[in-house]
Amino acid sequence: MIFKNNAPYASRFDDVYFDAFNPLGEREQVYIDAFNYFRNFKNIVVAEAGFGAGLNFFLSAQKALKMGFDLHYISVEKYPLSQNELKSIYESKQFLALKNELSELFSAFYKQYEIIQNELVRLKFYLNNKNEIILDLYFGDILDFLDESFFRANIWFLDGFSPSKNPQMWDKRFLERLGEFSLKGCVARSFSCARVLKDGLKSADFTHFKLKGTNKKREFSHAICNQPKTRNINKNIWFSYPNFQNLHEIDLAMPKIHALKGKKAIIIGAGIAGLITAYKLKNLGINCEILEKQKDLQNGASSNESGLLLPLITKNDVLLGRFSLLSSLLAYNFYRQDQNFFNFIDFCQILHYATNKAQQTRFKNANSTLLSYDENALPYPKINIKKGAQIEVLSFRKHLAKTLNISFSSTFLNANFNKEQNCYLINYKQNKTAQQTKADIIIFAGGGDGLDLIKNYDENLLLSKVRGQSTIISPLLELKTPFCARGYICKARQKGQTIGSTFNRLDLSLSPKDSDNAQNIANLSEFISTNQVEILSSNVGFRAYSGDRFAIIGQMHDISAFKQDYKALLWNKNKSEQKAPKYHKNVFVNTAHGAHGLASAVLGAELICDLLLKRQPCVRASILNEIHPARFIIRKLKKGLN
């Protein structure tokens, strides 16, 4: 991007992002005016082809704040601008008033904006404690994005460079599919009135009009969706969710937060996954009760004094690594949204030393603005993780727990759906006394101690628990950044300096072991004088892991129906005609986060909110499928094993 005649100019397309003369006025007329067709709506979904410099988004957010609706803005950009390029564009005097009015939004946007190519990145903004603004940015080709998406829009902004200069974006294969991603009455707007656009909109069952423009633009396109098109799910239909199967129906399509208010959720497990899930659901107006097996928060996989927020770094094209990177970024932004969290979280860079050749190759080839590689670091090459954090986990959990309803010493037994009352009857024991309560939603969010409960729904889930022991030592290193190598070491805190952690699938001992402390110390021998270490205490927890290392997040499937409906997958898995999957109503799982629960547990909580609200998920479909609870039974059925 360069400036040409005071306008941001894309040399790739020989075109400007917007005209230097009155860009705000032009976009108000062509794009933002579309909101006036939805004055009584409390939730509006905007889809955009061509994020560009983001001007339509900022003006839409301004409109949302003035009109008082929640905005979900979904945009695609194949050739994204860097943060510095975006900042330079908005330095212009003509944007001064807009920046002053939306200073909090601009600041939050720059803090969250990161480019991860061919991925969906979610940014969330809470500007007036009333209206929620979500920005989902996909950095890649729009046809690829549609194949990975589930949304239906009220408004479409078709704002790529002109069709003559950017024919790829105006491909009829894209325009013909607009009806699959629109609600009835959806308004589409564009500066362009080109024939290819008019024909494409007509094929998508939009009625096209030309409206009078201003300044250099004599006319622009306005179109209305007459009848949404049904979206055929021909690939991996067994992973599709019920809330997305009939989104062409208007009454199912709108995110209805008010429909969830007053509902009750039972969450099993008060670890980091359970607490953050409850925190997010509470913000939706859902009454949450957490059933925790332990007598307090001192025990379990989330009981370490300190922990590190960082991604698992894999080869660039490995979905597990992409999932971890997205989780880490989403979690980083979540932890920064509430200043009350700052008392327990130190947002800092984290160093990860590559102790073997395979790691060094992965780190060196890592392709992300979040990561930078130093080949000459000692004693090993290292990668710098730009957006990391050290979290005082136990203190943070206690902070979250203050505003949540937790029943300690409570063991979940079973749940039965009562059709007459349209809710679940939950049976559990509290201090050995039988108890029963009602709930509309059930979420299993336990760690290593809660795996049997989830397996009651599907014995095919590959779940295991792994014992980990961390060690707290007298402060030994004064660190600016925590780091990992064969082990990890955190910054020193009042109770000492946390190092760790062991990894043992076979050991079920709850008591700390001297041998594990010795191993934690030995794993840092290149960085510390091991004979100077004074051990203060230890902590044992059991992490939950899945057989493929992905977390298990989503709605729980009906295993009996899956075995019946997909019993012939060995022979017909490639056929397009398959039954829609069946699920247990409002039963979800957020578990198997392994060593990266501070990241993926947040994504899990966000995704459960997406599923409840019937909104575009925070990750694309390919990743959604990898974390789906039904993936293990589907793999077996494809091999003819069940």
Secondary structure as the mmCIF struct_conf table of DSSP 4:
data_model
#
loop_
_struct_conf.conf_type_id
_struct_conf.id
_struct_conf.beg_label_comp_id
_struct_conf.beg_label_asym_id
_struct_conf.beg_label_seq_id
_struct_conf.end_label_comp_id
_struct_conf.end_label_asym_id
_struct_conf.end_label_seq_id
STRN STRN1 ILE A 2 LYS A 4
TURN_TY1_P TURN_TY1_P1 ASN A 5 ASN A 6
STRN STRN2 ALA A 7 ALA A 10
TURN_TY1_P TURN_TY1_P2 SER A 11 ASP A 14
STRN STRN3 ASP A 15 VAL A 16
BEND BEND1 TYR A 17 PHE A 18
BEND BEND2 ALA A 20 ASN A 22
HELX_RH_AL_P HELX_RH_AL_P1 PRO A 23 VAL A 30
TURN_TY1_P TURN_TY1_P3 TYR A 31 TYR A 31
HELX_RH_3T_P HELX_RH_3T_P1 ILE A 32 PHE A 38
TURN_TY1_P TURN_TY1_P4 ARG A 39 ASN A 40
BEND BEND3 LYS A 42 LYS A 42
STRN STRN4 ASN A 43 ALA A 49
TURN_TY1_P TURN_TY1_P5 GLY A 52 ALA A 53
BEND BEND4 GLY A 54 GLY A 54
HELX_RH_AL_P HELX_RH_AL_P2 LEU A 55 MET A 67
TURN_TY1_P TURN_TY1_P6 GLY A 68 GLY A 68
STRN STRN5 ASP A 70 VAL A 76
BEND BEND5 LYS A 78 TYR A 79
HELX_LH_PP_P HELX_LH_PP_P1 PRO A 80 SER A 82
HELX_RH_AL_P HELX_RH_AL_P3 GLN A 83 ILE A 89
TURN_TY1_P TURN_TY1_P7 TYR A 90 GLU A 91
BEND BEND6 SER A 92 SER A 92
HELX_RH_3T_P HELX_RH_3T_P2 LYS A 93 PHE A 95
HELX_RH_AL_P HELX_RH_AL_P4 LEU A 96 GLU A 101
TURN_TY1_P TURN_TY1_P8 LEU A 102 LEU A 102
HELX_RH_AL_P HELX_RH_AL_P5 SER A 103 GLN A 112
TURN_TY1_P TURN_TY1_P9 GLN A 117 ASN A 118
BEND BEND7 GLU A 119 GLU A 119
STRN STRN6 LEU A 120 TYR A 126
BEND BEND8 LEU A 127 LYS A 130
STRN STRN7 GLU A 132 TYR A 138
BEND BEND9 GLY A 140 GLY A 140
HELX_RH_AL_P HELX_RH_AL_P6 ILE A 142 ASP A 147
TURN_TY1_P TURN_TY1_P10 GLU A 148 GLU A 148
STRN STRN8 ALA A 153 LEU A 158
BEND BEND10 GLY A 160 PHE A 161
HELX_LH_PP_P HELX_LH_PP_P2 SER A 162 SER A 162
TURN_TY1_P TURN_TY1_P11 PRO A 163 LYS A 165
TURN_TY1_P TURN_TY1_P12 PRO A 167 TRP A 170
HELX_RH_AL_P HELX_RH_AL_P7 LYS A 172 LEU A 175
TURN_TY1_P TURN_TY1_P13 GLU A 176 ARG A 177
HELX_RH_3T_P HELX_RH_3T_P3 LEU A 178 PHE A 181
STRN STRN9 SER A 182 SER A 190
BEND BEND11 PHE A 191 PHE A 191
HELX_RH_AL_P HELX_RH_AL_P8 ARG A 195 SER A 203
TURN_TY1_P TURN_TY1_P14 ALA A 204 ASP A 205
STRN STRN10 PHE A 206 LYS A 212
TURN_TY1_P TURN_TY1_P15 ASN A 215 LYS A 216
STRN STRN11 GLU A 219 CYS A 225
BEND BEND12 ASN A 226 GLN A 227
HELX_LH_PP_P HELX_LH_PP_P3 PRO A 228 ASN A 232
BEND BEND13 LYS A 235 ASN A 236
HELX_RH_3T_P HELX_RH_3T_P4 ILE A 237 PHE A 239
HELX_RH_AL_P HELX_RH_AL_P9 PRO A 242 GLN A 245
TURN_TY1_P TURN_TY1_P16 ASN A 246 HIS A 248
BEND BEND14 GLU A 249 GLU A 249
HELX_RH_AL_P HELX_RH_AL_P10 ILE A 250 ALA A 253
BEND BEND15 MET A 254 MET A 254
HELX_RH_3T_P HELX_RH_3T_P5 ILE A 257 ALA A 259
TURN_TY1_P TURN_TY1_P17 LEU A 260 GLY A 262
STRN STRN12 LYS A 264 ILE A 268
BEND BEND16 GLY A 271 GLY A 271
HELX_RH_AL_P HELX_RH_AL_P11 ILE A 272 ASN A 283
TURN_TY1_P TURN_TY1_P18 LEU A 284 GLY A 285
STRN STRN13 ASN A 287 LEU A 291
BEND BEND17 LYS A 293 GLY A 300
TURN_TY1_P TURN_TY1_P19 ALA A 301 SER A 302
BEND BEND18 GLU A 305 GLU A 305
STRN STRN14 GLY A 307 LEU A 309
HELX_LH_PP_P HELX_LH_PP_P4 PRO A 311 ILE A 313
TURN_TY1_P TURN_TY1_P20 ASN A 316 ASP A 317
HELX_RH_AL_P HELX_RH_AL_P12 LEU A 319 TYR A 335
TURN_TY1_P TURN_TY1_P21 ARG A 336 ARG A 336
BEND BEND19 GLN A 337 GLN A 337
HELX_RH_3T_P HELX_RH_3T_P6 GLN A 339 ASN A 343
TURN_TY1_P TURN_TY1_P22 PHE A 344 PHE A 344
STRN STRN15 ILE A 345 TYR A 353
BEND BEND20 ASN A 356 ASN A 356
HELX_RH_AL_P HELX_RH_AL_P13 LYS A 357 ASN A 365
TURN_TY1_P TURN_TY1_P23 THR A 369 LEU A 370
STRN STRN16 LEU A 371 ASP A 374
TURN_TY1_P TURN_TY1_P24 GLU A 375 ASN A 376
BEND BEND21 LEU A 378 TYR A 380
STRN STRN17 LYS A 382 ILE A 391
HELX_RH_AL_P HELX_RH_AL_P14 VAL A 393 ALA A 401
TURN_TY1_P TURN_TY1_P25 LYS A 402 THR A 403
BEND BEND22 LEU A 404 LEU A 404
STRN STRN18 ASN A 405 SER A 407
BEND BEND23 PHE A 408 SER A 409
STRN STRN19 SER A 410 ASN A 418
TURN_TY1_P TURN_TY1_P26 LYS A 419 ASN A 422
STRN STRN20 CYS A 423 GLN A 430
TURN_TY1_P TURN_TY1_P27 ASN A 431 LYS A 432
STRN STRN21 THR A 433 ALA A 439
BEND BEND24 ASP A 440 ASP A 440
STRN STRN22 ILE A 441 PHE A 444
HELX_RH_3T_P HELX_RH_3T_P7 GLY A 448 GLY A 450
HELX_RH_AL_P HELX_RH_AL_P15 LEU A 451 LYS A 455
TURN_TY1_P TURN_TY1_P28 ASN A 456 TYR A 457
TURN_TY1_P TURN_TY1_P29 GLU A 459 ASN A 460
STRN STRN23 LEU A 463 ILE A 473
BEND BEND25 SER A 474 SER A 474
BEND BEND26 LYS A 480 THR A 481
STRN STRN24 PHE A 483 CYS A 484
BEND BEND27 ALA A 485 GLY A 487
STRN STRN25 TYR A 488 ILE A 489
HELX_LH_PP_P HELX_LH_PP_P5 CYS A 490 ALA A 492
STRN STRN26 ARG A 493 ARG A 493
TURN_TY1_P TURN_TY1_P30 GLN A 494 LYS A 495
STRN STRN27 GLY A 496 GLY A 496
STRN STRN28 GLN A 497 GLY A 500
STRN STRN29 ASN A 504 ASN A 504
BEND BEND28 ARG A 505 LEU A 506
BEND BEND29 SER A 511 SER A 511
HELX_RH_AL_P HELX_RH_AL_P16 ASP A 514 ALA A 522
TURN_TY1_P TURN_TY1_P31 ASN A 523 PHE A 527
BEND BEND30 ILE A 528 ILE A 528
HELX_RH_3T_P HELX_RH_3T_P8 THR A 530 GLN A 532
STRN STRN30 ILE A 535 SER A 546
TURN_TY1_P TURN_TY1_P32 GLY A 547 ASP A 548
BEND BEND31 ARG A 549 ARG A 549
STRN STRN31 ILE A 552 HIS A 557
HELX_RH_AL_P HELX_RH_AL_P17 ILE A 559 ASP A 565
TURN_TY1_P TURN_TY1_P33 TYR A 566 ALA A 568
HELX_RH_AL_P HELX_RH_AL_P18 LEU A 569 ASN A 572
TURN_TY1_P TURN_TY1_P34 LYS A 573 ASN A 574
BEND BEND32 SER A 576 SER A 576
HELX_LH_PP_P HELX_LH_PP_P6 LYS A 579 PRO A 581
STRN STRN32 TYR A 583 THR A 591
HELX_RH_3T_P HELX_RH_3T_P9 GLY A 594 HIS A 596
HELX_RH_AL_P HELX_RH_AL_P19 GLY A 597 LEU A 613
TURN_TY1_P TURN_TY1_P35 LYS A 614 LYS A 614
BEND BEND33 CYS A 618 VAL A 619
HELX_RH_AL_P HELX_RH_AL_P20 ALA A 621 GLU A 626
TURN_TY1_P TURN_TY1_P36 ILE A 627 ILE A 627
TURN_TY1_P TURN_TY1_P37 PRO A 629 ALA A 630
HELX_RH_AL_P HELX_RH_AL_P21 ARG A 631 LYS A 638
TURN_TY1_P TURN_TY1_P38 LYS A 639 GLY A 640
#
